[in-house]
Amino acid sequence: MKQGLRKAAVIGAGVMGARIAAHIANAGLDVYLLDIVPEGVDDRSAIARSAVDRLLHMPVLPAFTHPDNARQVIPGNVEDHLHWLRGVDWIVEAIVERLDVKQALYKNIEEVRNPECIVSSNTSTIPLSELTRGMPQGFARNFLITHFFNPPRTMRLLEIIRGPMTRAEIVRTIADFIDQDLGKSLVECSDTPGFICNRIGVFWLQCALHEAIRLNLSIEEVDAALSRPLGNPKTGIFGLFDLIGLDLIPHIIDSLKAGLPDGDPFHAYSKIPAVYHNMLDRGYLGRKCGSGFYRIRRVDGEKISDSIDLASGDYRQTRKALLELPDQSGSSSLRALLDLPSELGRFAWKVVSETLNYSAGLVPEVARNLADIDRAMRLGFNWRAGPFEMTDQLGIDYLETRIRRDGKDLKGLLNV
């Protein structure tokens, strides 16, 4: 027995659900992977079965630590095989980010699960209080949120959220398994929309997207600025949009818009720009389909990288962006970037200062302390420094000087 867990089920065989199932199998558990029944096919479990097959043939960052582990993932569907849930100890819900769809599934789960079975959601934005509203007390006592990050095998962070009725023993059971068997670092978050990482990280992405369009910057310039100089991954902003999936971002934004109060600064950047809508209409969904803000095409056997032009919405060949900075990491690089006497410097200051100020305004709403917020952003978004560590790097004297010079209302940043 693995920390009290012997068998699990994951409902939702999309990118995240399938990979979560694979990583649970890596820990030695048998896992049922269920999804809906597709139309027009003979195999009613085709979605889950094809998901496992795709995981077995991933050329980069395989989901399974060994191909044999795939045998422990049993494909099924929610119409014919929901009764399988009677024999599992942990059910992970990883379906579309819609409250009504999730709650409809929970009602079906409640009809078949054993009373001690733990149920968790991989939701990235919806508070637990909303998910359990109207559900029986027995369900709420055995329910929590376990928010994995993509890809689940390699991303270290797992955000865990409990409700006022969640049994302490099930939190311990899941936390021990996730820590010891899945190798994750846990951060316990408050039950607020977006928790820590998506609340701050999606603000960061949307602020950068809107400012890049406003200042007519290229996506290569933006990604060069908001990556290495900050000690962040080279994916930058637009590479991260592609990694997450352009079709997923609007669902996250809609959920945050619905859950956050009217005065929350997130709303200023919540609109999806026209160029983004145009990409969705064309089927440019990111890495999973080969075309997003970036794409790779072959010409005469040679790989050619293309990038979206934010003004026209069309592809053009990727251009290398060069930043003349003293180095590519550390506080000196960060200050040098923010002080660039150019549109790119003004862009970087706007995005960094707004994000740091937003983060400061979330204390103590989203977590118990500043360290948990910094840790979550380091582990979940692969930032070298969390927002408060970044604030310390810049220094209060520097921030006061910039704020006074620019006449910006960032007092929350200085009061942490």
N, C-alpha and C positions, 0 to 999 in steps of 0.2 A: 504493500500500500504506500502511495506517495502522499505523505502528509495528510492522510485521511481521504485522499481522492484516488479512486480506482478507475473510473471511466468518466468521460466528458462528452459533451455535445456542443457543436457550434452551429448556430442557425444563421445563414447568410454566407454564401460561397463566393462573394465578391473578392476583390483584391485583399482586403484586410481579413475578412472572415476565414478565407482559405489559408492564409498565412498563419493566422492564430491557431487554427486547427493543426497545421503542420508543426508548429513549435511545441504545442502541447504533446503531440505524438513524439517529438524529439525527446521529451522528458519521460517517455515510457508508457504513456496512457493510451488506451484505445479511445478514438474520438469519432463520433458520428458527425458527419458534415451534411447538413440539410439545406435545401433551397426550394424555391417554388417549382411547380411542374411547368415546363415550357410548352408552348403550343406547337403543334405540327411535327412532333418527333415521337418515335416509338419508345425511346428510353425516357421514362418519366423522371429519372434522376440524372439526366444528362448534364444539367448545370453543375451540380456538385462533382460528378465524375470527370467532366472536362476540366474543372478547376484543379483537381488533384493531378491530372495529366499535365497541365501547364506548369504546375509547380515542379514536377519531375524533370521538366525540360528547360528550366530556367538557365540561361548561359552564364549569368552573373548573379552573385549573392544567392545561392540556392536556399530555398526555404527549409529543406530537410538537411539535417546534419549527415544523414546517410540515406541513400535511395530506399533501403529496406524499410525505413520508418514510414514510408507511404502506405505500406500494408496495414498500418494501424489506423488509417483514416478511412472510415466506411461511408461511402456516398449514399445519400437518400434524399427524400423530399418530404415536405411538410404535410402533404395530403395522405400519403400511404404509410409513413414511418414515424409519425409523431408519437406513437405508443412506445417507441424505443426509449423515449425520455424517462420512462418509469424506472429504468435500470441504471441511470447515471447519477453522479454525485455533484456535477457542476455543469450548468448550461450557460453558454456565452451567446448573447444576442448581438449580432453584427449586421443588422439590416439597414435599410435606408434611413437617413436622418429625418424621420417624420414621426412626430409624437403619436398621431392617430394610428399609424401602421404598427408601431412598436406596441402600443397598448392592446391592439387587437390580437397580436401574437401572444402577448403575456396571458391574455384570457384563455387562449388555447393551451398554452403551456400549463397553466394552473389546473386544467382539467386532468392532466396526465402525470404531472411530476409527483415524485414521492415527497412526503412532508418535510424531510430533512434536506432535500436537494437545494443546493445554492444556485441562484440565478444572478447573472451579472450582465450589464450592458456595456458595449464598447462605444457608446455614444461619445461624441467629441464636444458636444455643446449643451445638450438638454439636461437641466437639473434633475436630480433624483426625485425631488418632491413632485415634479410634474409627471415623471414616469410612473410613479406608484399611486398617483391620485386615483381614487375609486377602486383600487385593488384590495383584495382581502388582507387582513392583518397578517395571516400566516405567510403570504407572499412577501409583504413588506419586511417582515422579520428576517427573511432569507435572501434579501435583495441588496445589491450594491453595484457601484459602477467600477469597472476595470478598464480604463482607457489606455489601450496599447498604441504605440506609434509605429509608423511604417518605415522600414520593414520590421515586423515584430521580432524576428530572430536576432537582429543586430542592434536595434535601437534600445538603449538601456532603460529609458524612462517608462514607468507605468504610473499613471495618475489613479489613485484610488479614492472613492468618495462613498461615505456611509451616510445613512439617514438616521433620524432619531430613534427609529424602531429596529434598525439593523442589529442583529445579534452579534455581540463582541466575538463569540467563538468562531463565527463564519469568517469574520474579518481576519482573525488570526490564521485560520486554515488556509484561506486564499493567499494571504500575505506570505506565509511560510513557503507555500508551494511556488509562488511567483519569484520569491527571493532565492530559495535554495535550488529549485529544479528548473526554473526558466531563466535564472540569472539576471533578473531585472532589479533596478533600483526604484524603490517605491517613494512617491511623494504623496502625502495625504492632503487633499484639497478641500476647501469649503464647497458646499453645494450651491454654486453660483453658475450662471450661464458661461459656457466655455472653459470653466475651471481656471487653470493658470495658463497653460501653454497656448491654447487657441484664443483665449481672451487677449493676450498680449501679442502673440505671433500673428494672428490674422489682422489685428490693428496695424502691426508693422508692415505686413504685405500690402494691405489696402492703401495705407498712407503712401508707401513708396510708389505703387501703381498710379495713384491719382497725381502725385507730384511729378512723376516722370512724364506723364502726358501733358500736364500743365506747362512744364518747362521745355517740352519738345526734346527730351533726352532719348538716346538709344538704349535698348535693353542691354547691350554690351557694356555701355558706360555705367549703367545702374548696377549691374552685377559685379563689375570690377570694383566699384566703390564700396558696396555693402557686403563684401566678402572678405578677402585677405586683409585689408587694412583694419578690419575689426576683429580679425582672428576667426572669422566665421567660414563655413564651407564655401567652396568655389561656386556652388550652385547659385549663390546670391539670392536675388528676389525671384527673377523670372524662371530660373532653373528649378527653384523650389515650387513655384506654381505648377510647373510641368510634372514634378515628382509627385506632388499631392494629387493632381488630377484637376483639370480646369472645370470639369463637370461637378466635382464635389464641393468646390469653394462656394458656389452660390447657395447650396443647402446649409453650409455652416453659417454663412452670412445671414440668411433668412432666420435661422434659429437664434442667432445672437440678437438680431433686430427685434425679434418677438419677445425675447427674454430680458433685454436691458431697458432700464428706465429712459424716458425721453431725453433727459439731460446728459446721458453718457456720451463722452467725446467720440466713441466709436461710430455713432450715426453720421458724423461728418464725412466719413470715408466708406460708408456702407453701400453706396451706389455701384452697380456693375457698369463700367464704361462701355460705350458702343463698340469699341474695337474688340472687347472681350466677348460681347454678345455675338459679334460677327464670327469670331473664331469658333464659338460653340455651334453656331449654325452650319459651319463648314465641317464640323466633326473633328476640329483640332482640340483634342482632350488631354494632351500631354504625352508623357513617355509611354503610357500603356497602349497608345495607338500609333506611336511613332511621330506624331506631329503636335506641337504645342507652340509655345513662344519660340522654341528651337526645334529643328528637325535635321535629320541626316539623310541625304540622298546619295545615290551612287551614279556617277557619270564615267563611263568607260572604265569601270572597275575601281574608280577613285571615290573616296568618301568626301562629300561636300556638305558643309554645315551652313544652314540657312537660319535667319532670324526674322521675326515679325517686325515690320516697321510700324511703330505705334501710331503714326500719322495716317498712313494709307491702309493699314490692316493687311498688307500683302507681304509675302516673303521676299527677302533679298539675301545675298550671300553675307554670312557673318563677318563682321569686321573686328579686328583685335583692338581693344581699348587699352591705352597706356596711361597709367597714372604716375606722375612725377612726384613720388613721395620718398622720404628718407629711408624707410624700410617698409616691410609688408606685415608687420605685427607689432603689438604693444601700444602703450598709451601715446607715444610720440607719433606713431603712424595715424592714430585716431585723431589727435589734435590737428595734425598736418592736413588730413582729409577735410575736416570741418572748417579749416581756415583757408582752403583753396579759394583764390579770388576769381571764381568762375561760377557758372550756373550749376556745375556738378558739386562744388563746395557748398553752395547755398542749398541745393537739394539734400545733400548728406546731413547738414545741420538741421534742416527742417524735419527729416524723418527720424534722426537719432534723438533730437531734443523732444519732439512730440511723443515718441515712444517711451523715453525715460520718464517724462512728465506723466504720461498715462499710467505707467507702472506704479509710480509713486502714489497716485490717487487710488490705487486698488488695495492699499494697505490700511487695515488688516482684513479687508473684505474677502479676498480669495485664498488666503493661507494664514497660517499661524504666525509666520515671521518672514523677514526679508530673505533669509538664507534659503528657505524652501522655494521662494520665487526664483532666485538666482539659480538654484540647483535644477529646478524644472526646466528653465530655458536653456541651460547648458546641455542637459541630457536629452530634452525633447526636440530642440531645434539645432543642436550642435553648436550653439554659440560658445565662443571661448570664454566670455564673461557674461554673467547675467546683468540685468539692467542696473542693479544697485552697485555691483562691482564695476560696471562701466562708469557709473556716476563717480565712484571713488577714484577711478583712473583719471578722469578729466579734472577732478578737483573742484571744490566749491568756488575758489577764487576765479578759475577759468569760466565756470558756468555763470557766476554773477556778472562778470565782465561782458560775456556774450549776451546775456539776457538784457542787461542795461543798455548795451549798444543797439540791440535789435528792437528794444521796446516790447518784448514778448511777455505774455502772461504765463510764466512757468513757475509760479511761486511754490506750487506743490512739490516740484523737484527739489527745491532748496530746503524744504521743511521736513524731509524724511529723517 
